[in-house]
Each structure stands twice: as C-alpha cells, then as structure tokens.
C-alpha cells in the first residue's frame, strides 16, 4: 500500500492524500460505508459504486466469521469475490463487537472467549486467530485486535486496557508477518491507538503505535460515551505524534460535523453506521441541514428530496412521496434514505478535499458546519 500526501491546509492540520491499494485508489479524506455482513444495508452494489461512488467499504470480522463463516468466504475467493465489490475493503478486527457483548464474553491475556449472539456457541478470539480470520476474509486493510475501552472508564482500567492492547498488537504483528495473503494481492495491517480520554495514555499509545512503522494507523475508543470535546482533544493529542506520511483512520465516527472537525485535526479516513442507521429511521442529512422525513410538514411538499443533492434519488423522488413511504413502512423508504445519506457523506468529504487543495478549507468549514447542522 502506498500513501501520498498531496496537500495540507495552511491554517489547520487538514490534509488531502491518495492511498493506492491493489484494488484501486482512495482519495482522502474519505468516508467508508459500513458493510458489516458483507453488504451495506439497503444498498445495491450498482448504487454503491455508481451513485454513492464509494471508494472503499468495511466488513466486520466478528460478524463475517460467524456468518457466512470462513469456509464459505475462502471457497468464494475472499470477500471481494463473495460480494462483488472490486474496490478496496477494510475489515474491523471485531474487537468492538466482542467487547460490547459484556454479558456473554470473558477476557483474559490469551484473548476473549465469547458466545455467539446468533446461537450461543462458544468462540475464542486471540490476536493470532483474528489475523488468520482477516487473512481469510481478504480485505486490503486489516485492523489489529484491540480492546475498545469505554469512554467512561477510570484511569486505572484505561491504562490496563491500553497495555493489553499493546501486547496484543505485538502478537498481531508477529502473526501477520508469519502469514501471507491468500488471494494474490497485498494486505496492510493498521494498529489502533487506545487510552480513553487521558492525554498521557493517548500519547503513550500513539508513540507505541507509531514505533511499529505500520502502513497506516487508527484511532480507536472514541465516540463511545465520552464528551464530544474530549474526543476532539484526544484526536489532537494523538495526531501530534502519529506520522504524517501514513494515513490516519478515526474509527466509528460519526456525524457530518464530526467528520469536518476530524478532518481539520488531520484525520484521513472515517466510518460510521450513522448515515444508513439514521436514514432507515427517517433522518436525512443534506447540504442545508437535517430533515426528519416523518414530520407532517413534508406531507404536501412536492419538491425534490434535495434539488442539488449528491445522489440520483434526490431528484427522482419528492419529500411528500418519501414521507408517505416511511409512514406506509415501505422498504423503499429506507433504501432511498440510505443511498441519499451515504452519497451526502461522500460528497461532504469530497468537498472538504477540494477546499484543502484550493487552500480555503479554514474559511469554508465554519460556513458548512453552520449549514449542515441546521434543523429543517
């Protein structure tokens, strides 16, 4: 994998870059739609590629391991062949999902023993096992196995958790280096910075991660219960240390406003379920603000969903029609909203990139923040 830093904003840490993988190039800053089970919920492959213009998507190790299972994925030739998405993919290590199963998992130094949320069967994720699973899934970018520390954790817990994540990272790297890709193309391993909301822990973790010389680095354990201001503070602390010549991935974040704040602080890659999850519940993000599509005010509004929207669905359908679909509980409503929101997210990071290159990101960002945060 190659990363080229192309432009930096003169008044902030915002960056525009280019990641080159064996499955194609990714222009940064970038938003990555979440395809947990190998599909982005409610979105066809043609829409994902042609309308939303996704350059990279995510798969989730925990969920794909359980269903359809490694045997199916390996016989298919990896996730790219299985789901038909021939552009870059990234796999989360499953750490967040495993640790969210607080009632049905047991953590120890070896790894995490957990019960499947599907059938209750017992499984063990170790750093070595996760590397093997991600090799089988075959994503271009693999994430190291970590403990996602809750944002409300006390200092001692956060420190113990971070140190375990560091030990697991060393084991991930060893296993990664002992194995080869299964499908004839390169895979990269990204380690993950932890440390909760404690600046000294975040610095220590960022220094440890930076010392590994990985092809890219991730910031984890944010947007998990801590105040938003703390999240931004931790991003700044970490990005002072993470190398500038490697892509930086902020995991699981977030709102359109979070994306712009993260970009300003030097983040290159983002993912979040919000555009599709909120879309399925009737919330649309637009260039002029946030719409609750179920509100009565749209009942007789026969204007397009968004006249100058980023997606083809924005001018195909009216607000009144989309509201009707939601109230009738038609599946098409969720599909339209998901496509719209994802296209908006990709448009937003693309616009940020254009303004970084033009050198006026710092004046464009406050104006755009005000527009997109308005409730319509």
Buried (B, 14 or more C-beta within 10 A) or exposed (E): BEBEBBBBBEEBBBBBBBBEBEBEBBBBBBBBBBBBBBBBBBBEBEBBBEBBBBBBBBBBBBBBBBEBEBEEBBEBEBBBBBBEBEBBBBBBBBBBBBBBBEEEBEBEEBBBBBBBEEEEEEBEBBBBBBBBBBBBBBBBBBBBBBBBBBBEBEEEEBBEBBBBBBEBBBBBBEBBEEBEBBBEEEBBBBBBBBBBBBBEBBBBBBEBBBEBEBBBBBBBBBBBEBEBEBBBBBBBBBBEBBBEEBBBBBBBBBBBBBBBBBBBBBBBBBBBBBBBBBBBEBBBBBBEBBBBBBBEEBEEBEEBBBEEBBBBBBBEBBBBBBBBBBBEEEEBBBBBBBBBBBBBBBBBBBBBBEBBBEEBBBEBBEEBBEEBBEEE
